[in-house]
Amino acid sequence: MFDLIQPASRILVALPARMRRLRLAASLLALMPCAAESATAIQTPAVLPEGQGFAPVWHGPHTAQLDPALARLDRALARRAAADGLTRSKNPTPIDVTEDRALDDGIGEGLADDALPGTVPERYSISVTAAGLALHATGPLGTLHAMSTLALTARSGGWAFGTQSACPKVRWRALRVDVTQRFLSLTDVERRIDTAALLGLNILHLTVARGDVFRVESRRYPKLGSGSTIYTHAQIHALIDYAAARGLHVVPEIDLSGRSPTLLSAYPDLGHDTIDLARPETAQFLLVLYGEMGRLFGSHALDPGMTLGSAPEPARTALRERLATRLKRDGGTMIVTDTPRTPSHAAITSGADGLVSPGDVRAADAMWSGGAASDASRRATIINTILKPGPLE
């Protein structure tokens, strides 16, 4: 992610007289490498005033998720302005949006991975002039990332004049959230999804089962999760929709333990002291369970974690191969996080309080090419300020 906040003497500039020229400048920029343009000093005013709402002009495909995304951007700006005591212009901000899916996303060869959800172009550029804002993206996700950047870069009631592009260095940019040790309400999970979106991430890696704790309703095995607070199927669908509207995939991690007294008590056919992978009933149980979870989450990827880590390695390997085959048959993919990661993977772990730290901002910036970020502490404060009242519904 990049920041349009620049010192007054080093503001990136492109000052076409009309928005159609602004579109042309953005289109040409989208073909360039993701790097900051040379800076040129300009005369004041140095910022485009931040208006109340937007007056959008759409060019190219206009997906249904972009209108509510603009509304969320406006609410984010309103929250930040209220917290900082800023006054917004009464006039809506002109914004010109162009999507060109024919362009690539700037990710180098060798980083493509069929197991990754993030295989669609996400590159974008933003131009700010006295005429308004212009966004150019290689697809809807790029446009959503651009809007997240705009939420963070308005300062003192406006955006600094400039033009800059950004593209991801890695495809799998995840926020890890573990709800097994401490259950989170839907509102709390949604807040973390908004956090991930503002950081330019595209995966919510949600650990929903670990050891004896299983946080998701299973209709095939209803005794799972007994005694625990769980998410219903309807709630999981709501989370998936909420994340998708913000450009994120929800990837569940289900990490069962070989020594699971609660599970063995509920389903004694799986073994005595430990879950016995040699039993046909055990393999069938796990295949059916993971199949159900894969269909529930609609996942391009499902992470079995260290499932049955106490079992012999040959048995675990054979089980994982069967799980991978079953998931592939159902249109999903298995991700195994206890194996060495590739350069196309990166993740940030959400803290218990859900707040963003300067280190989180720097880690997210490292996942992107293009532009120099402003002070990480200030940007972390802005994100926490925007989301303090709750999710951006």
Residue pairs with C-beta under 8 A, 6 or more apart in sequence:
1 145
1 148
1 149
1 152
1 166
1 199
1 200
1 364
1 365
1 368
1 373
2 36
2 149
2 164
2 165
2 166
2 368
2 370
2 371
2 372
2 373
3 149
3 152
3 153
3 371
3 372
3 373
3 374
3 379
4 12
4 126
4 128
4 149
4 153
4 159
4 160
4 162
4 164
5 153
5 155
5 160
5 374
6 12
6 39
6 160
6 162
8 41
8 44
8 46
9 41
10 39
10 41
11 39
11 40
11 41
11 42
11 46
11 160
11 161
11 162
12 36
12 37
12 39
12 40
12 161
12 162
12 163
12 164
13 39
13 40
13 42
13 161
13 162
13 163
14 22
14 25
14 127
14 129
14 162
14 163
15 42
15 129
15 130
15 161
16 22
16 24
16 25
16 129
16 131
17 131
18 131
19 57
19 94
19 96
19 131
19 132
19 134
22 96
22 127
22 129
22 131
22 132
22 134
23 59
23 96
23 98
23 134
23 136
25 127
25 134
25 163
26 96
26 98
26 125
26 126
26 127
26 134
26 135
26 136
26 163
27 98
27 100
27 136
29 37
29 125
29 127
29 136
29 163
29 165
30 100
30 103
30 123
30 124
30 125
30 136
30 137
30 138
30 165
31 103
32 165
33 106
33 369
34 106
34 123
34 165
34 166
34 167
34 368
34 369
34 370
34 371
35 165
35 369
35 370
35 371
36 164
36 370
36 371
36 372
37 163
37 164
42 161
45 130
46 160
46 161
47 155
47 156
47 157
47 158
47 159
47 160
47 161
48 93
48 128
48 129
48 130
48 132
48 133
48 158
48 159
48 161
49 88
49 89
49 93
49 157
49 158
50 77
50 81
50 86
50 88
50 89
50 93
50 154
50 157
50 158
50 159
51 88
51 89
51 90
51 91
51 92
51 93
52 74
52 78
52 88
52 89
52 90
52 91
52 92
53 74
53 92
53 93
54 70
54 73
54 74
54 92
54 93
54 94
54 95
55 92
55 93
55 94
55 95
55 132
56 70
56 95
56 96
56 97
57 94
57 95
57 96
57 97
58 66
58 97
59 96
59 97
59 98
59 99
60 98
60 99
60 100
60 101
61 99
61 101
61 140
62 97
63 140
65 140
65 144
65 244
65 245
66 97
66 140
66 143
66 144
68 245
69 143
69 144
69 147
69 245
69 246
70 95
70 147
72 147
72 246
72 392
73 147
73 148
73 150
73 151
75 392
76 151
76 198
76 386
76 392
77 88
77 150
77 151
77 154
78 88
79 385
79 386
79 388
79 389
80 86
80 151
80 154
80 382
80 385
80 386
81 87
81 88
81 154
81 157
83 385
83 388
84 385
86 156
86 157
87 157
88 157
89 157
93 132
93 133
94 131
94 132
94 133
95 132
95 133
95 134
95 135
96 132
96 133
96 134
96 135
97 134
97 135
97 137
97 143
98 134
98 135
98 136
98 137
99 136
99 137
99 138
99 139
99 140
99 142
99 143
100 136
100 137
100 138
101 121
101 138
101 139
103 121
103 123
103 138
104 121
104 123
104 138
105 120
105 121
105 122
105 123
105 138
105 142
105 167
105 168
106 123
106 167
106 168
106 369
107 167
107 168
107 169
107 170
107 171
110 343
111 170
111 171
111 342
111 343
111 344
112 119
112 171
112 344
113 119
113 171
113 172
113 342
113 344
114 333
115 300
115 301
115 333
115 334
115 335
116 171
116 172
116 300
116 301
116 344
116 345
117 172
117 202
117 203
117 249
117 251
117 300
117 301
118 168
118 171
118 172
118 173
118 202
118 203
118 249
119 171
120 139
120 141
121 137
121 138
121 139
121 141
121 142
122 137
122 138
122 139
122 141
122 142
122 145
122 167
122 168
122 202
122 247
123 137
123 138
123 142
123 165
123 166
123 167
123 168
124 135
124 136
124 137
124 138
124 142
124 143
124 145
124 146
124 149
124 165
124 166
124 167
125 135
125 136
125 137
125 146
125 163
125 164
125 165
125 166
126 133
126 134
126 135
126 146
126 149
126 150
126 163
126 164
127 133
127 134
127 136
127 162
127 163
128 134
128 159
128 160
128 161
128 162
128 163
129 161
130 161
133 150
133 159
135 143
135 146
135 147
137 143
137 145
137 146
140 247
141 202
141 247
144 197
144 246
144 247
145 166
145 200
145 247
148 197
148 198
148 199
148 200
149 166
149 200
150 159
151 198
151 386
152 198
152 379
152 382
152 383
153 159
153 160
153 374
164 370
164 371
165 370
165 371
166 368
166 369
166 370
166 371
167 368
167 369
167 370
168 200
168 202
168 367
168 368
168 369
169 366
169 367
169 368
169 369
170 343
170 344
170 345
170 346
170 367
171 202
171 344
172 202
172 203
172 344
172 345
172 346
172 347
173 200
173 201
173 202
173 203
173 346
173 347
173 364
173 367
174 201
174 202
174 203
174 204
174 205
174 251
174 345
174 346
174 347
174 348
175 192
175 195
175 196
175 199
175 201
175 203
175 204
175 205
175 347
175 348
175 349
175 350
176 205
176 207
176 347
176 348
176 349
176 350
177 184
177 189
177 192
177 204
177 205
177 206
177 207
177 350
178 207
178 210
178 350
179 189
179 206
179 207
179 208
179 215
180 207
180 208
180 209
180 210
180 211
180 213
180 215
181 210
181 213
182 352
183 215
183 228
183 229
184 192
186 231
186 235
186 238
186 239
187 390
187 391
188 354
189 204
189 206
189 239
190 239
190 242
190 391
190 393
191 354
191 387
191 390
191 391
192 204
192 350
192 354
193 204
193 239
193 242
193 243
193 246
193 248
193 391
194 246
194 386
194 387
194 391
194 392
195 350
195 354
195 356
195 383
195 387
196 202
196 203
196 204
196 246
196 248
197 246
197 247
197 248
198 356
198 383
198 386
198 387
199 348
199 356
199 360
199 361
199 364
199 383
200 364
200 367
200 368
201 248
201 348
201 364
201 367
202 247
202 248
202 249
203 248
203 249
203 251
203 347
204 243
204 248
204 249
204 250
204 251
205 251
205 253
205 303
205 337
205 347
206 250
206 251
206 252
206 253
207 252
207 253
207 255
207 305
208 214
208 215
208 216
208 231
208 252
208 253
208 254
209 215
209 216
209 253
209 254
209 255
209 256
210 253
210 255
210 256
210 257
210 305
211 255
211 256
211 257
211 260
212 257
212 260
212 261
212 262
212 263
213 228
214 224
214 225
214 228
214 230
214 254
214 263
215 225
215 228
215 229
215 230
215 231
216 225
216 230
216 231
216 236
216 252
216 293
216 296
217 225
217 230
217 231
217 232
217 233
217 236
218 224
218 225
218 289
218 292
218 293
219 233
219 292
220 288
220 289
220 292
221 266
221 267
221 285
221 288
221 289
223 266
223 267
224 263
224 266
224 289
226 262
226 266
227 262
231 239
233 296
236 296
236 297
239 250
240 250
240 297
240 298
242 391
243 249
243 250
249 299
249 300
249 301
250 297
250 299
251 297
251 299
251 300
251 301
251 302
251 303
251 335
252 293
252 297
252 299
252 302
252 303
253 303
253 304
253 305
253 337
254 289
254 290
254 293
254 302
254 303
254 304
254 305
254 307
255 304
255 305
255 306
255 307
256 263
256 275
256 286
256 305
256 307
256 308
257 308
257 309
257 310
258 274
258 275
258 308
258 309
258 310
258 311
259 273
259 274
259 275
259 310
260 275
263 270
263 275
264 270
264 271
264 272
264 273
264 274
264 275
267 285
269 279
269 281
269 282
269 285
270 276
270 279
270 281
270 282
270 285
271 279
271 282
274 310
274 311
275 282
275 308
275 311
276 282
277 283
277 308
277 311
277 312
277 315
277 316
277 318
277 319
278 315
283 319
283 322
286 307
286 319
286 323
287 322
287 323
287 326
290 302
290 304
290 323
290 326
290 327
291 326
291 327
291 330
293 302
294 302
294 326
294 327
294 330
294 332
295 330
299 332
299 333
300 332
300 333
301 332
301 333
301 334
301 335
302 327
302 332
302 333
302 334
302 335
303 334
303 335
303 336
303 337
304 320
304 323
304 334
304 336
305 337
305 338
306 338
307 316
307 319
307 320
308 315
308 316
308 319
309 316
311 319
320 334
320 336
323 334
324 333
324 334
327 333
327 334
328 334
346 363
346 366
346 367
348 360
348 363
348 364
351 357
355 380
355 384
356 380
356 383
356 384
357 380
358 376
358 377
358 379
358 380
359 376
360 380
361 373
361 376
361 379
361 380
361 383
362 373
362 376
365 373
365 376
373 379
386 392
